[in-house]
Each structure stands twice: as structure tokens, then as C-alpha cells.
Amino acid sequence: MKAKLATACFVIGTMLVPFAAHAADGDSDRKHPMTFVKDSVITAKIKAKLADEKISTLAHIKVDTDAKGGVVLSGKVKSSDEEAKAVSIARETEGVTSVKSKIRIKKGD
């Protein structure tokens, strides 16, 4: 009897796992795997372009991309020119629909 009960609980639990996993996924913009890949490609392109600039602080800027191509840049740079350069690079990247800068300028280095 215990074996039947344990087996039934196991089967029911196994059937509920996909529902629990789906309910735990709070990022509804990324339901499809290709959306995540597209976001990652845009992020990687921007990070590569920032690194190519040979300005050390630009390589440390964090880039987040949402499912609609919106980009948020964050981190610290030495000057407003570096911030403008980072924003410009992001805007010129294929697939980007908007750019929001949360970049802060370091004081006194």
C-alpha cells in the first residue's frame, strides 16, 4: 500500500513540475529561447564595440538588453565624453531600439 501511495505521489509530483517551473518564471518577455539569444547578441555586440574603443572604463560598462531591443548602460566612466561615446555606440548597434544611460562619472581620479 505504501509503495502505491509513494508511486502515485511521485507521478503527480512529476506532472506538476512543468507548471511550477512556468509559474516561477517572472520574466515573461523571454518566453521564447530565441528572444534571449537575440538579447544576448545585441549585448555582446555593444560590449565588443566598447572594448574596441581602447578606453579602459568603457570596457567595464554593464550592458542590459530587454526583449524589445531596449538597452540600459550602467557603470562608471572618467568623463561625460566617455559616457556620450558609450551611448552613441549602443545607439548605432543593429537591433537597438532605445538606450537609457545610468552611467555615473567618477569624481577626482
Biopython code that builds the backbone (N, CA, C, O; Angstrom):
import numpy as np
from Bio.PDB.StructureBuilder import StructureBuilder

atoms = [
    (1, "MET", "N", (0.819, -1.194, 0.000)),
    (1, "MET", "CA", (0.000, 0.000, 0.000)),
    (1, "MET", "C", (0.861, 1.255, 0.000)),
    (1, "MET", "O", (0.580, 2.212, -0.722)),
    (2, "LYS", "N", (1.930, 1.244, 0.829)),
    (2, "LYS", "CA", (2.822, 2.403, 0.892)),
    (2, "LYS", "C", (3.529, 2.620, -0.442)),
    (2, "LYS", "O", (3.776, 3.756, -0.847)),
    (3, "ALA", "N", (3.847, 1.535, -1.107)),
    (3, "ALA", "CA", (4.523, 1.644, -2.402)),
    (3, "ALA", "C", (3.601, 2.294, -3.434)),
    (3, "ALA", "O", (4.054, 3.115, -4.231)),
    (4, "LYS", "N", (2.317, 1.939, -3.429)),
    (4, "LYS", "CA", (1.364, 2.530, -4.368)),
    (4, "LYS", "C", (1.189, 4.024, -4.091)),
    (4, "LYS", "O", (1.125, 4.832, -5.017)),
    (5, "LEU", "N", (1.112, 4.383, -2.802)),
    (5, "LEU", "CA", (0.959, 5.780, -2.420)),
    (5, "LEU", "C", (2.195, 6.585, -2.827)),
    (5, "LEU", "O", (2.074, 7.689, -3.359)),
    (6, "ALA", "N", (3.377, 6.030, -2.577)),
    (6, "ALA", "CA", (4.620, 6.705, -2.945)),
    (6, "ALA", "C", (4.716, 6.874, -4.455)),
    (6, "ALA", "O", (5.123, 7.931, -4.937)),
    (7, "THR", "N", (4.350, 5.851, -5.196)),
    (7, "THR", "CA", (4.376, 5.914, -6.657)),
    (7, "THR", "C", (3.396, 6.964, -7.170)),
    (7, "THR", "O", (3.726, 7.738, -8.068)),
    (8, "ALA", "N", (2.199, 6.992, -6.605)),
    (8, "ALA", "CA", (1.197, 7.979, -7.024)),
    (8, "ALA", "C", (1.677, 9.401, -6.735)),
    (8, "ALA", "O", (1.510, 10.293, -7.567)),
    (9, "CYS", "N", (2.268, 9.614, -5.567)),
    (9, "CYS", "CA", (2.800, 10.944, -5.221)),
    (9, "CYS", "C", (3.926, 11.338, -6.173)),
    (9, "CYS", "O", (4.014, 12.491, -6.594)),
    (10, "PHE", "N", (4.774, 10.388, -6.506)),
    (10, "PHE", "CA", (5.885, 10.661, -7.420)),
    (10, "PHE", "C", (5.361, 11.062, -8.798)),
    (10, "PHE", "O", (5.829, 12.038, -9.384)),
    (11, "VAL", "N", (4.398, 10.315, -9.307)),
    (11, "VAL", "CA", (3.834, 10.586, -10.636)),
    (11, "VAL", "C", (3.155, 11.959, -10.653)),
    (11, "VAL", "O", (3.352, 12.743, -11.582)),
    (12, "ILE", "N", (2.362, 12.242, -9.630)),
    (12, "ILE", "CA", (1.678, 13.539, -9.564)),
    (12, "ILE", "C", (2.687, 14.675, -9.444)),
    (12, "ILE", "O", (2.552, 15.704, -10.105)),
    (13, "GLY", "N", (3.697, 14.485, -8.600)),
    (13, "GLY", "CA", (4.741, 15.499, -8.440)),
    (13, "GLY", "C", (5.484, 15.751, -9.736)),
    (13, "GLY", "O", (5.777, 16.897, -10.075)),
    (14, "THR", "N", (5.789, 14.696, -10.455)),
    (14, "THR", "CA", (6.489, 14.818, -11.729)),
    (14, "THR", "C", (5.650, 15.579, -12.748)),
    (14, "THR", "O", (6.180, 16.351, -13.547)),
    (15, "MET", "N", (4.348, 15.359, -12.715)),
    (15, "MET", "CA", (3.464, 16.047, -13.658)),
    (15, "MET", "C", (3.307, 17.525, -13.315)),
    (15, "MET", "O", (3.015, 18.329, -14.200)),
    (16, "LEU", "N", (3.495, 17.898, -12.055)),
    (16, "LEU", "CA", (3.335, 19.292, -11.640)),
    (16, "LEU", "C", (4.593, 20.132, -11.816)),
    (16, "LEU", "O", (4.518, 21.360, -11.766)),
    (17, "VAL", "N", (5.737, 19.509, -12.018)),
    (17, "VAL", "CA", (6.995, 20.246, -12.153)),
    (17, "VAL", "C", (6.946, 21.283, -13.274)),
    (17, "VAL", "O", (7.358, 22.420, -13.041)),
    (18, "PRO", "N", (6.468, 20.959, -14.473)),
    (18, "PRO", "CA", (6.431, 21.991, -15.523)),
    (18, "PRO", "C", (5.576, 23.201, -15.146)),
    (18, "PRO", "O", (5.912, 24.333, -15.496)),
    (19, "PHE", "N", (4.479, 22.967, -14.438)),
    (19, "PHE", "CA", (3.627, 24.086, -14.025)),
    (19, "PHE", "C", (4.331, 24.961, -13.002)),
    (19, "PHE", "O", (4.238, 26.187, -13.063)),
    (20, "ALA", "N", (5.030, 24.343, -12.065)),
    (20, "ALA", "CA", (5.755, 25.102, -11.044)),
    (20, "ALA", "C", (6.891, 25.892, -11.680)),
    (20, "ALA", "O", (7.128, 27.042, -11.310)),
    (21, "ALA", "N", (7.588, 25.295, -12.623)),
    (21, "ALA", "CA", (8.690, 25.989, -13.294)),
    (21, "ALA", "C", (8.172, 27.173, -14.091)),
    (21, "ALA", "O", (8.789, 28.239, -14.090)),
    (22, "HIS", "N", (7.055, 27.002, -14.765)),
    (22, "HIS", "CA", (6.479, 28.097, -15.552)),
    (22, "HIS", "C", (6.004, 29.229, -14.646)),
    (22, "HIS", "O", (6.197, 30.402, -14.968)),
    (23, "ALA", "N", (5.394, 28.893, -13.534)),
    (23, "ALA", "CA", (4.902, 29.911, -12.603)),
    (23, "ALA", "C", (6.055, 30.689, -11.978)),
    (23, "ALA", "O", (5.896, 31.865, -11.653)),
    (24, "ALA", "N", (7.202, 30.056, -11.807)),
    (24, "ALA", "CA", (8.350, 30.720, -11.197)),
    (24, "ALA", "C", (9.066, 31.647, -12.165)),
    (24, "ALA", "O", (9.857, 32.488, -11.737)),
    (25, "ASP", "N", (8.806, 31.512, -13.466)),
    (25, "ASP", "CA", (9.462, 32.346, -14.460)),
    (25, "ASP", "C", (8.788, 33.710, -14.508)),
    (25, "ASP", "O", (7.743, 33.874, -15.136)),
    (26, "GLY", "N", (9.396, 34.690, -13.838)),
    (26, "GLY", "CA", (8.814, 36.017, -13.784)),
    (26, "GLY", "C", (9.151, 36.881, -14.975)),
    (26, "GLY", "O", (8.581, 37.961, -15.130)),
    (27, "ASP", "N", (10.066, 36.437, -15.824)),
    (27, "ASP", "CA", (10.487, 37.243, -16.967)),
    (27, "ASP", "C", (9.660, 36.851, -18.186)),
    (27, "ASP", "O", (10.119, 36.075, -19.024)),
    (28, "SER", "N", (8.453, 37.378, -18.288)),
    (28, "SER", "CA", (7.531, 36.973, -19.340)),
    (28, "SER", "C", (7.972, 37.431, -20.725)),
    (28, "SER", "O", (7.458, 36.930, -21.725)),
    (29, "ASP", "N", (8.913, 38.375, -20.808)),
    (29, "ASP", "CA", (9.392, 38.827, -22.107)),
    (29, "ASP", "C", (10.246, 37.768, -22.791)),
    (29, "ASP", "O", (10.470, 37.836, -24.000)),
    (30, "ARG", "N", (10.720, 36.802, -22.036)),
    (30, "ARG", "CA", (11.646, 35.822, -22.599)),
    (30, "ARG", "C", (11.033, 34.431, -22.657)),
    (30, "ARG", "O", (11.679, 33.447, -22.297)),
    (31, "LYS", "N", (9.791, 34.351, -23.109)),
    (31, "LYS", "CA", (9.124, 33.058, -23.188)),
    (31, "LYS", "C", (9.769, 32.171, -24.236)),
    (31, "LYS", "O", (9.808, 30.950, -24.082)),
    (32, "HIS", "N", (10.264, 32.763, -25.275)),
    (32, "HIS", "CA", (10.845, 32.007, -26.377)),
    (32, "HIS", "C", (12.374, 32.077, -26.300)),
    (32, "HIS", "O", (12.924, 33.159, -26.100)),
    (33, "PRO", "N", (13.062, 30.956, -26.453)),
    (33, "PRO", "CA", (14.529, 30.965, -26.355)),
    (33, "PRO", "C", (15.216, 31.908, -27.341)),
    (33, "PRO", "O", (16.271, 32.461, -27.032)),
    (34, "MET", "N", (14.635, 32.097, -28.514)),
    (34, "MET", "CA", (15.274, 32.969, -29.499)),
    (34, "MET", "C", (15.283, 34.421, -29.042)),
    (34, "MET", "O", (16.166, 35.184, -29.435)),
    (35, "THR", "N", (14.315, 34.815, -28.218)),
    (35, "THR", "CA", (14.315, 36.179, -27.683)),
    (35, "THR", "C", (15.539, 36.390, -26.827)),
    (35, "THR", "O", (16.207, 37.419, -26.932)),
    (36, "PHE", "N", (15.842, 35.415, -25.975)),
    (36, "PHE", "CA", (17.015, 35.510, -25.115)),
    (36, "PHE", "C", (18.287, 35.557, -25.957)),
    (36, "PHE", "O", (19.200, 36.324, -25.651)),
    (37, "VAL", "N", (18.358, 34.752, -27.006)),
    (37, "VAL", "CA", (19.542, 34.740, -27.875)),
    (37, "VAL", "C", (19.700, 36.097, -28.548)),
    (37, "VAL", "O", (20.812, 36.620, -28.619)),
    (38, "LYS", "N", (18.612, 36.674, -29.043)),
    (38, "LYS", "CA", (18.667, 37.978, -29.702)),
    (38, "LYS", "C", (19.180, 39.040, -28.731)),
    (38, "LYS", "O", (20.022, 39.862, -29.093)),
    (39, "ASP", "N", (18.669, 39.023, -27.492)),
    (39, "ASP", "CA", (19.113, 39.972, -26.471)),
    (39, "ASP", "C", (20.605, 39.815, -26.221)),
    (39, "ASP", "O", (21.338, 40.799, -26.123)),
    (40, "SER", "N", (21.042, 38.577, -26.119)),
    (40, "SER", "CA", (22.452, 38.301, -25.849)),
    (40, "SER", "C", (23.351, 38.762, -26.986)),
    (40, "SER", "O", (24.458, 39.246, -26.750)),
    (41, "VAL", "N", (22.881, 38.614, -28.208)),
    (41, "VAL", "CA", (23.666, 39.039, -29.367)),
    (41, "VAL", "C", (23.834, 40.557, -29.364)),
    (41, "VAL", "O", (24.929, 41.060, -29.619)),
    (42, "ILE", "N", (22.762, 41.283, -29.079)),
    (42, "ILE", "CA", (22.853, 42.744, -29.026)),
    (42, "ILE", "C", (23.823, 43.159, -27.919)),
    (42, "ILE", "O", (24.684, 44.012, -28.130)),
    (43, "THR", "N", (23.680, 42.555, -26.748)),
    (43, "THR", "CA", (24.569, 42.868, -25.625)),
    (43, "THR", "C", (26.020, 42.589, -25.995)),
    (43, "THR", "O", (26.898, 43.409, -25.727)),
    (44, "ALA", "N", (26.275, 41.443, -26.605)),
    (44, "ALA", "CA", (27.642, 41.082, -26.980)),
    (44, "ALA", "C", (28.217, 42.054, -28.014)),
    (44, "ALA", "O", (29.388, 42.422, -27.929)),
    (45, "LYS", "N", (27.408, 42.468, -28.980)),
    (45, "LYS", "CA", (27.883, 43.427, -29.995)),
    (45, "LYS", "C", (28.285, 44.747, -29.344)),
    (45, "LYS", "O", (29.332, 45.310, -29.666)),
    (46, "ILE", "N", (27.453, 45.238, -28.431)),
    (46, "ILE", "CA", (27.757, 46.507, -27.771)),
    (46, "ILE", "C", (29.014, 46.378, -26.920)),
    (46, "ILE", "O", (29.879, 47.252, -26.958)),
    (47, "LYS", "N", (29.123, 45.290, -26.147)),
    (47, "LYS", "CA", (30.306, 45.091, -25.297)),
    (47, "LYS", "C", (31.579, 45.015, -26.146)),
    (47, "LYS", "O", (32.615, 45.553, -25.756)),
    (48, "ALA", "N", (31.508, 44.356, -27.290)),
    (48, "ALA", "CA", (32.677, 44.247, -28.166)),
    (48, "ALA", "C", (33.073, 45.620, -28.713)),
    (48, "ALA", "O", (34.257, 45.953, -28.766)),
    (49, "LYS", "N", (32.086, 46.407, -29.117)),
    (49, "LYS", "CA", (32.380, 47.748, -29.637)),
    (49, "LYS", "C", (32.967, 48.644, -28.553)),
    (49, "LYS", "O", (33.878, 49.426, -28.824)),
    (50, "LEU", "N", (32.455, 48.537, -27.326)),
    (50, "LEU", "CA", (33.004, 49.326, -26.221)),
    (50, "LEU", "C", (34.452, 48.934, -25.943)),
    (50, "LEU", "O", (35.293, 49.799, -25.697)),
    (51, "ALA", "N", (34.744, 47.646, -25.980)),
    (51, "ALA", "CA", (36.107, 47.166, -25.744)),
    (51, "ALA", "C", (37.055, 47.608, -26.857)),
    (51, "ALA", "O", (38.229, 47.878, -26.603)),
    (52, "ASP", "N", (36.551, 47.683, -28.088)),
    (52, "ASP", "CA", (37.373, 48.103, -29.229)),
    (52, "ASP", "C", (37.820, 49.558, -29.142)),
    (52, "ASP", "O", (38.772, 49.954, -29.814)),
    (53, "GLU", "N", (37.155, 50.343, -28.336)),
    (53, "GLU", "CA", (37.488, 51.763, -28.218)),
    (53, "GLU", "C", (38.811, 52.004, -27.491)),
    (53, "GLU", "O", (39.348, 53.111, -27.533)),
    (54, "LYS", "N", (39.329, 50.996, -26.839)),
    (54, "LYS", "CA", (40.615, 51.088, -26.122)),
    (54, "LYS", "C", (40.593, 52.129, -25.002)),
    (54, "LYS", "O", (41.633, 52.679, -24.637)),
    (55, "ILE", "N", (39.414, 52.393, -24.466)),
    (55, "ILE", "CA", (39.281, 53.260, -23.296)),
    (55, "ILE", "C", (38.886, 52.331, -22.163)),
    (55, "ILE", "O", (37.800, 51.753, -22.182)),
    (56, "SER", "N", (39.756, 52.183, -21.184)),
    (56, "SER", "CA", (39.585, 51.138, -20.171)),
    (56, "SER", "C", (38.243, 51.194, -19.454)),
    (56, "SER", "O", (37.660, 50.148, -19.170)),
    (57, "THR", "N", (37.743, 52.379, -19.157)),
    (57, "THR", "CA", (36.483, 52.447, -18.420)),
    (57, "THR", "C", (35.289, 51.987, -19.253)),
    (57, "THR", "O", (34.306, 51.498, -18.697)),
    (58, "LEU", "N", (35.358, 52.135, -20.566)),
    (58, "LEU", "CA", (34.247, 51.697, -21.409)),
    (58, "LEU", "C", (34.097, 50.179, -21.387)),
    (58, "LEU", "O", (32.986, 49.660, -21.501)),
    (59, "ALA", "N", (35.196, 49.483, -21.242)),
    (59, "ALA", "CA", (35.152, 48.019, -21.205)),
    (59, "ALA", "C", (34.456, 47.508, -19.950)),
    (59, "ALA", "O", (34.044, 46.349, -19.904)),
    (60, "HIS", "N", (34.321, 48.349, -18.936)),
    (60, "HIS", "CA", (33.706, 47.930, -17.675)),
    (60, "HIS", "C", (32.253, 48.368, -17.541)),
    (60, "HIS", "O", (31.662, 48.207, -16.473)),
    (61, "ILE", "N", (31.674, 48.907, -18.583)),
    (61, "ILE", "CA", (30.280, 49.325, -18.545)),
    (61, "ILE", "C", (29.391, 48.086, -18.666)),
    (61, "ILE", "O", (29.632, 47.208, -19.494)),
    (62, "LYS", "N", (28.365, 48.036, -17.826)),
    (62, "LYS", "CA", (27.419, 46.931, -17.852)),
    (62, "LYS", "C", (26.345, 47.242, -18.893)),
    (62, "LYS", "O", (25.842, 48.363, -18.966)),
    (63, "VAL", "N", (26.006, 46.244, -19.691)),
    (63, "VAL", "CA", (25.010, 46.399, -20.751)),
    (63, "VAL", "C", (23.894, 45.388, -20.528)),
    (63, "VAL", "O", (24.141, 44.183, -20.482)),
    (64, "ASP", "N", (22.664, 45.880, -20.390)),
    (64, "ASP", "CA", (21.491, 45.013, -20.267)),
    (64, "ASP", "C", (20.562, 45.300, -21.427)),
    (64, "ASP", "O", (20.297, 46.459, -21.744)),
    (65, "THR", "N", (20.063, 44.247, -22.063)),
    (65, "THR", "CA", (19.167, 44.398, -23.211)),
    (65, "THR", "C", (17.862, 43.670, -22.928)),
    (65, "THR", "O", (17.882, 42.527, -22.471)),
    (66, "ASP", "N", (16.722, 44.315, -23.193)),
    (66, "ASP", "CA", (15.445, 43.647, -22.996)),
    (66, "ASP", "C", (14.973, 43.029, -24.310)),
    (66, "ASP", "O", (15.634, 43.159, -25.340)),
    (67, "ALA", "N", (13.841, 42.367, -24.265)),
    (67, "ALA", "CA", (13.334, 41.621, -25.419)),
    (67, "ALA", "C", (12.962, 42.508, -26.598)),
    (67, "ALA", "O", (12.881, 42.030, -27.730)),
    (68, "LYS", "N", (12.736, 43.781, -26.349)),
    (68, "LYS", "CA", (12.333, 44.682, -27.429)),
    (68, "LYS", "C", (13.508, 45.483, -27.986)),
    (68, "LYS", "O", (13.302, 46.390, -28.792)),
    (69, "GLY", "N", (14.733, 45.166, -27.574)),
    (69, "GLY", "CA", (15.903, 45.870, -28.072)),
    (69, "GLY", "C", (16.264, 47.099, -27.268)),
    (69, "GLY", "O", (17.137, 47.865, -27.674)),
    (70, "GLY", "N", (15.610, 47.303, -26.137)),
    (70, "GLY", "CA", (15.950, 48.422, -25.261)),
    (70, "GLY", "C", (17.207, 48.106, -24.471)),
    (70, "GLY", "O", (17.337, 47.020, -23.907)),
    (71, "VAL", "N", (18.133, 49.055, -24.432)),
    (71, "VAL", "CA", (19.422, 48.845, -23.772)),
    (71, "VAL", "C", (19.557, 49.794, -22.595)),
    (71, "VAL", "O", (19.204, 50.970, -22.686)),
    (72, "VAL", "N", (20.075, 49.269, -21.483)),
    (72, "VAL", "CA", (20.388, 50.089, -20.316)),
    (72, "VAL", "C", (21.880, 49.945, -20.055)),
    (72, "VAL", "O", (22.386, 48.837, -19.875)),
    (73, "LEU", "N", (22.579, 51.077, -20.038)),
    (73, "LEU", "CA", (24.005, 51.103, -19.754)),
    (73, "LEU", "C", (24.208, 51.576, -18.322)),
    (73, "LEU", "O", (23.551, 52.518, -17.877)),
    (74, "SER", "N", (25.120, 50.921, -17.596)),
    (74, "SER", "CA", (25.416, 51.355, -16.240)),
    (74, "SER", "C", (26.894, 51.140, -15.950)),
    (74, "SER", "O", (27.575, 50.386, -16.646)),
    (75, "GLY", "N", (27.375, 51.809, -14.917)),
    (75, "GLY", "CA", (28.776, 51.721, -14.547)),
    (75, "GLY", "C", (29.348, 53.100, -14.313)),
    (75, "GLY", "O", (28.608, 54.071, -14.155)),
    (76, "LYS", "N", (30.676, 53.188, -14.292)),
    (76, "LYS", "CA", (31.353, 54.464, -14.056)),
    (76, "LYS", "C", (32.353, 54.745, -15.170)),
    (76, "LYS", "O", (33.026, 53.838, -15.660)),
    (77, "VAL", "N", (32.440, 56.011, -15.562)),
    (77, "VAL", "CA", (33.420, 56.456, -16.549)),
    (77, "VAL", "C", (34.136, 57.679, -15.999)),
    (77, "VAL", "O", (33.733, 58.237, -14.978)),
    (78, "LYS", "N", (35.198, 58.094, -16.677)),
    (78, "LYS", "CA", (36.001, 59.220, -16.201)),
    (78, "LYS", "C", (35.471, 60.579, -16.638)),
    (78, "LYS", "O", (35.767, 61.591, -16.002)),
    (79, "SER", "N", (34.684, 60.615, -17.724)),
    (79, "SER", "CA", (34.229, 61.916, -18.225)),
    (79, "SER", "C", (32.883, 61.799, -18.920)),
    (79, "SER", "O", (32.434, 60.704, -19.256)),
    (80, "SER", "N", (32.255, 62.932, -19.128)),
    (80, "SER", "CA", (30.980, 62.945, -19.847)),
    (80, "SER", "C", (31.177, 62.575, -21.318)),
    (80, "SER", "O", (30.256, 62.072, -21.961)),
    (81, "ASP", "N", (32.384, 62.824, -21.852)),
    (81, "ASP", "CA", (32.674, 62.416, -23.228)),
    (81, "ASP", "C", (32.648, 60.898, -23.367)),
    (81, "ASP", "O", (32.160, 60.367, -24.365)),
    (82, "GLU", "N", (33.179, 60.202, -22.358)),
    (82, "GLU", "CA", (33.171, 58.736, -22.384)),
    (82, "GLU", "C", (31.739, 58.211, -22.284)),
    (82, "GLU", "O", (31.384, 57.232, -22.941)),
    (83, "GLU", "N", (30.927, 58.863, -21.465)),
    (83, "GLU", "CA", (29.519, 58.453, -21.367)),
    (83, "GLU", "C", (28.826, 58.648, -22.711)),
    (83, "GLU", "O", (28.106, 57.764, -23.175)),
    (84, "ALA", "N", (29.038, 59.791, -23.330)),
    (84, "ALA", "CA", (28.421, 60.077, -24.626)),
    (84, "ALA", "C", (28.871, 59.067, -25.680)),
    (84, "ALA", "O", (28.077, 58.642, -26.519)),
    (85, "LYS", "N", (30.137, 58.690, -25.633)),
    (85, "LYS", "CA", (30.675, 57.710, -26.582)),
    (85, "LYS", "C", (29.984, 56.355, -26.395)),
    (85, "LYS", "O", (29.611, 55.704, -27.371)),
    (86, "ALA", "N", (29.817, 55.935, -25.139)),
    (86, "ALA", "CA", (29.167, 54.654, -24.858)),
    (86, "ALA", "C", (27.721, 54.658, -25.343)),
    (86, "ALA", "O", (27.268, 53.684, -25.943)),
    (87, "VAL", "N", (27.001, 55.736, -25.090)),
    (87, "VAL", "CA", (25.608, 55.849, -25.530)),
    (87, "VAL", "C", (25.537, 55.837, -27.055)),
    (87, "VAL", "O", (24.667, 55.190, -27.638)),
    (88, "SER", "N", (26.451, 56.551, -27.689)),
    (88, "SER", "CA", (26.492, 56.600, -29.151)),
    (88, "SER", "C", (26.738, 55.207, -29.750)),
    (88, "SER", "O", (26.085, 54.809, -30.715)),
    (89, "ILE", "N", (27.672, 54.492, -29.170)),
    (89, "ILE", "CA", (27.980, 53.137, -29.644)),
    (89, "ILE", "C", (26.748, 52.250, -29.520)),
    (89, "ILE", "O", (26.423, 51.507, -30.446)),
    (90, "ALA", "N", (26.068, 52.323, -28.395)),
    (90, "ALA", "CA", (24.875, 51.495, -28.191)),
    (90, "ALA", "C", (23.786, 51.856, -29.200)),
    (90, "ALA", "O", (23.161, 50.971, -29.784)),
    (91, "ARG", "N", (23.560, 53.143, -29.402)),
    (91, "ARG", "CA", (22.507, 53.588, -30.337)),
    (91, "ARG", "C", (22.775, 53.133, -31.768)),
    (91, "ARG", "O", (21.843, 52.829, -32.513)),
    (92, "GLU", "N", (24.044, 53.086, -32.149)),
    (92, "GLU", "CA", (24.412, 52.726, -33.516)),
    (92, "GLU", "C", (24.431, 51.218, -33.758)),
    (92, "GLU", "O", (24.653, 50.779, -34.886)),
    (93, "THR", "N", (24.204, 50.429, -32.727)),
    (93, "THR", "CA", (24.251, 48.976, -32.852)),
    (93, "THR", "C", (22.936, 48.444, -33.420)),
    (93, "THR", "O", (21.851, 48.834, -32.988)),
    (94, "GLU", "N", (23.058, 47.554, -34.390)),
    (94, "GLU", "CA", (21.891, 46.967, -35.045)),
    (94, "GLU", "C", (21.014, 46.230, -34.041)),
    (94, "GLU", "O", (21.514, 45.459, -33.222)),
    (95, "GLY", "N", (19.718, 46.467, -34.105)),
    (95, "GLY", "CA", (18.762, 45.790, -33.229)),
    (95, "GLY", "C", (18.370, 46.592, -32.005)),
    (95, "GLY", "O", (17.418, 46.236, -31.310)),
    (96, "VAL", "N", (19.098, 47.680, -31.728)),
    (96, "VAL", "CA", (18.805, 48.514, -30.565)),
    (96, "VAL", "C", (17.665, 49.474, -30.895)),
    (96, "VAL", "O", (17.707, 50.179, -31.903)),
    (97, "THR", "N", (16.652, 49.491, -30.037)),
    (97, "THR", "CA", (15.508, 50.373, -30.261)),
    (97, "THR", "C", (15.541, 51.606, -29.354)),
    (97, "THR", "O", (14.991, 52.650, -29.703)),
    (98, "SER", "N", (16.181, 51.485, -28.200)),
    (98, "SER", "CA", (16.307, 52.625, -27.287)),
    (98, "SER", "C", (17.504, 52.408, -26.373)),
    (98, "SER", "O", (17.934, 51.277, -26.147)),
    (99, "VAL", "N", (18.040, 53.518, -25.849)),
    (99, "VAL", "CA", (19.186, 53.446, -24.948)),
    (99, "VAL", "C", (18.906, 54.330, -23.739)),
    (99, "VAL", "O", (18.544, 55.498, -23.882)),
    (100, "LYS", "N", (19.076, 53.768, -22.558)),
    (100, "LYS", "CA", (18.950, 54.521, -21.311)),
    (100, "LYS", "C", (20.301, 54.448, -20.603)),
    (100, "LYS", "O", (20.853, 53.364, -20.412)),
    (101, "SER", "N", (20.817, 55.591, -20.224)),
    (101, "SER", "CA", (22.115, 55.641, -19.563)),
    (101, "SER", "C", (21.955, 55.826, -18.058)),
    (101, "SER", "O", (21.333, 56.783, -17.597)),
    (102, "LYS", "N", (22.524, 54.902, -17.310)),
    (102, "LYS", "CA", (22.636, 55.031, -15.858)),
    (102, "LYS", "C", (24.116, 55.132, -15.479)),
    (102, "LYS", "O", (24.511, 54.822, -14.355)),
    (103, "ILE", "N", (24.912, 55.567, -16.436)),
    (103, "ILE", "CA", (26.359, 55.691, -16.244)),
    (103, "ILE", "C", (26.646, 56.876, -15.345)),
    (103, "ILE", "O", (26.073, 57.953, -15.508)),
    (104, "ARG", "N", (27.544, 56.661, -14.391)),
    (104, "ARG", "CA", (27.952, 57.744, -13.486)),
    (104, "ARG", "C", (29.385, 58.172, -13.836)),
    (104, "ARG", "O", (30.199, 57.359, -14.275)),
    (105, "ILE", "N", (29.667, 59.435, -13.638)),
    (105, "ILE", "CA", (31.007, 59.977, -13.908)),
    (105, "ILE", "C", (31.775, 60.004, -12.605)),
    (105, "ILE", "O", (31.323, 60.563, -11.605)),
    (106, "LYS", "N", (32.976, 59.372, -12.637)),
    (106, "LYS", "CA", (33.841, 59.343, -11.456)),
    (106, "LYS", "C", (34.327, 60.752, -11.152)),
    (106, "LYS", "O", (34.627, 61.526, -12.061)),
    (107, "LYS", "N", (34.398, 61.064, -9.925)),
    (107, "LYS", "CA", (34.923, 62.365, -9.494)),
    (107, "LYS", "C", (36.333, 62.173, -8.942)),
    (107, "LYS", "O", (36.547, 61.342, -8.060)),
    (108, "GLY", "N", (37.290, 62.935, -9.455)),
    (108, "GLY", "CA", (38.609, 63.047, -8.879)),
    (108, "GLY", "C", (39.603, 61.935, -9.071)),
    (108, "GLY", "O", (40.483, 61.838, -8.216)),
    (109, "ASP", "N", (39.590, 61.111, -10.038)),
    (109, "ASP", "CA", (40.661, 60.114, -10.215)),
    (109, "ASP", "C", (41.745, 60.742, -11.000)),
    (109, "ASP", "O", (42.757, 60.100, -11.279)),
]
sb = StructureBuilder()
sb.init_structure("model")
sb.init_model(0)
sb.init_chain("A")
sb.init_seg("    ")
for serial, (resi, resn, name, xyz) in enumerate(atoms, 1):
    if name == "N":
        sb.init_residue(resn, " ", resi, " ")
    sb.init_atom(name, np.array(xyz, "f"), 0.0, 1.0, " ", f" {name:<3s}", serial, name[0])
structure = sb.get_structure()
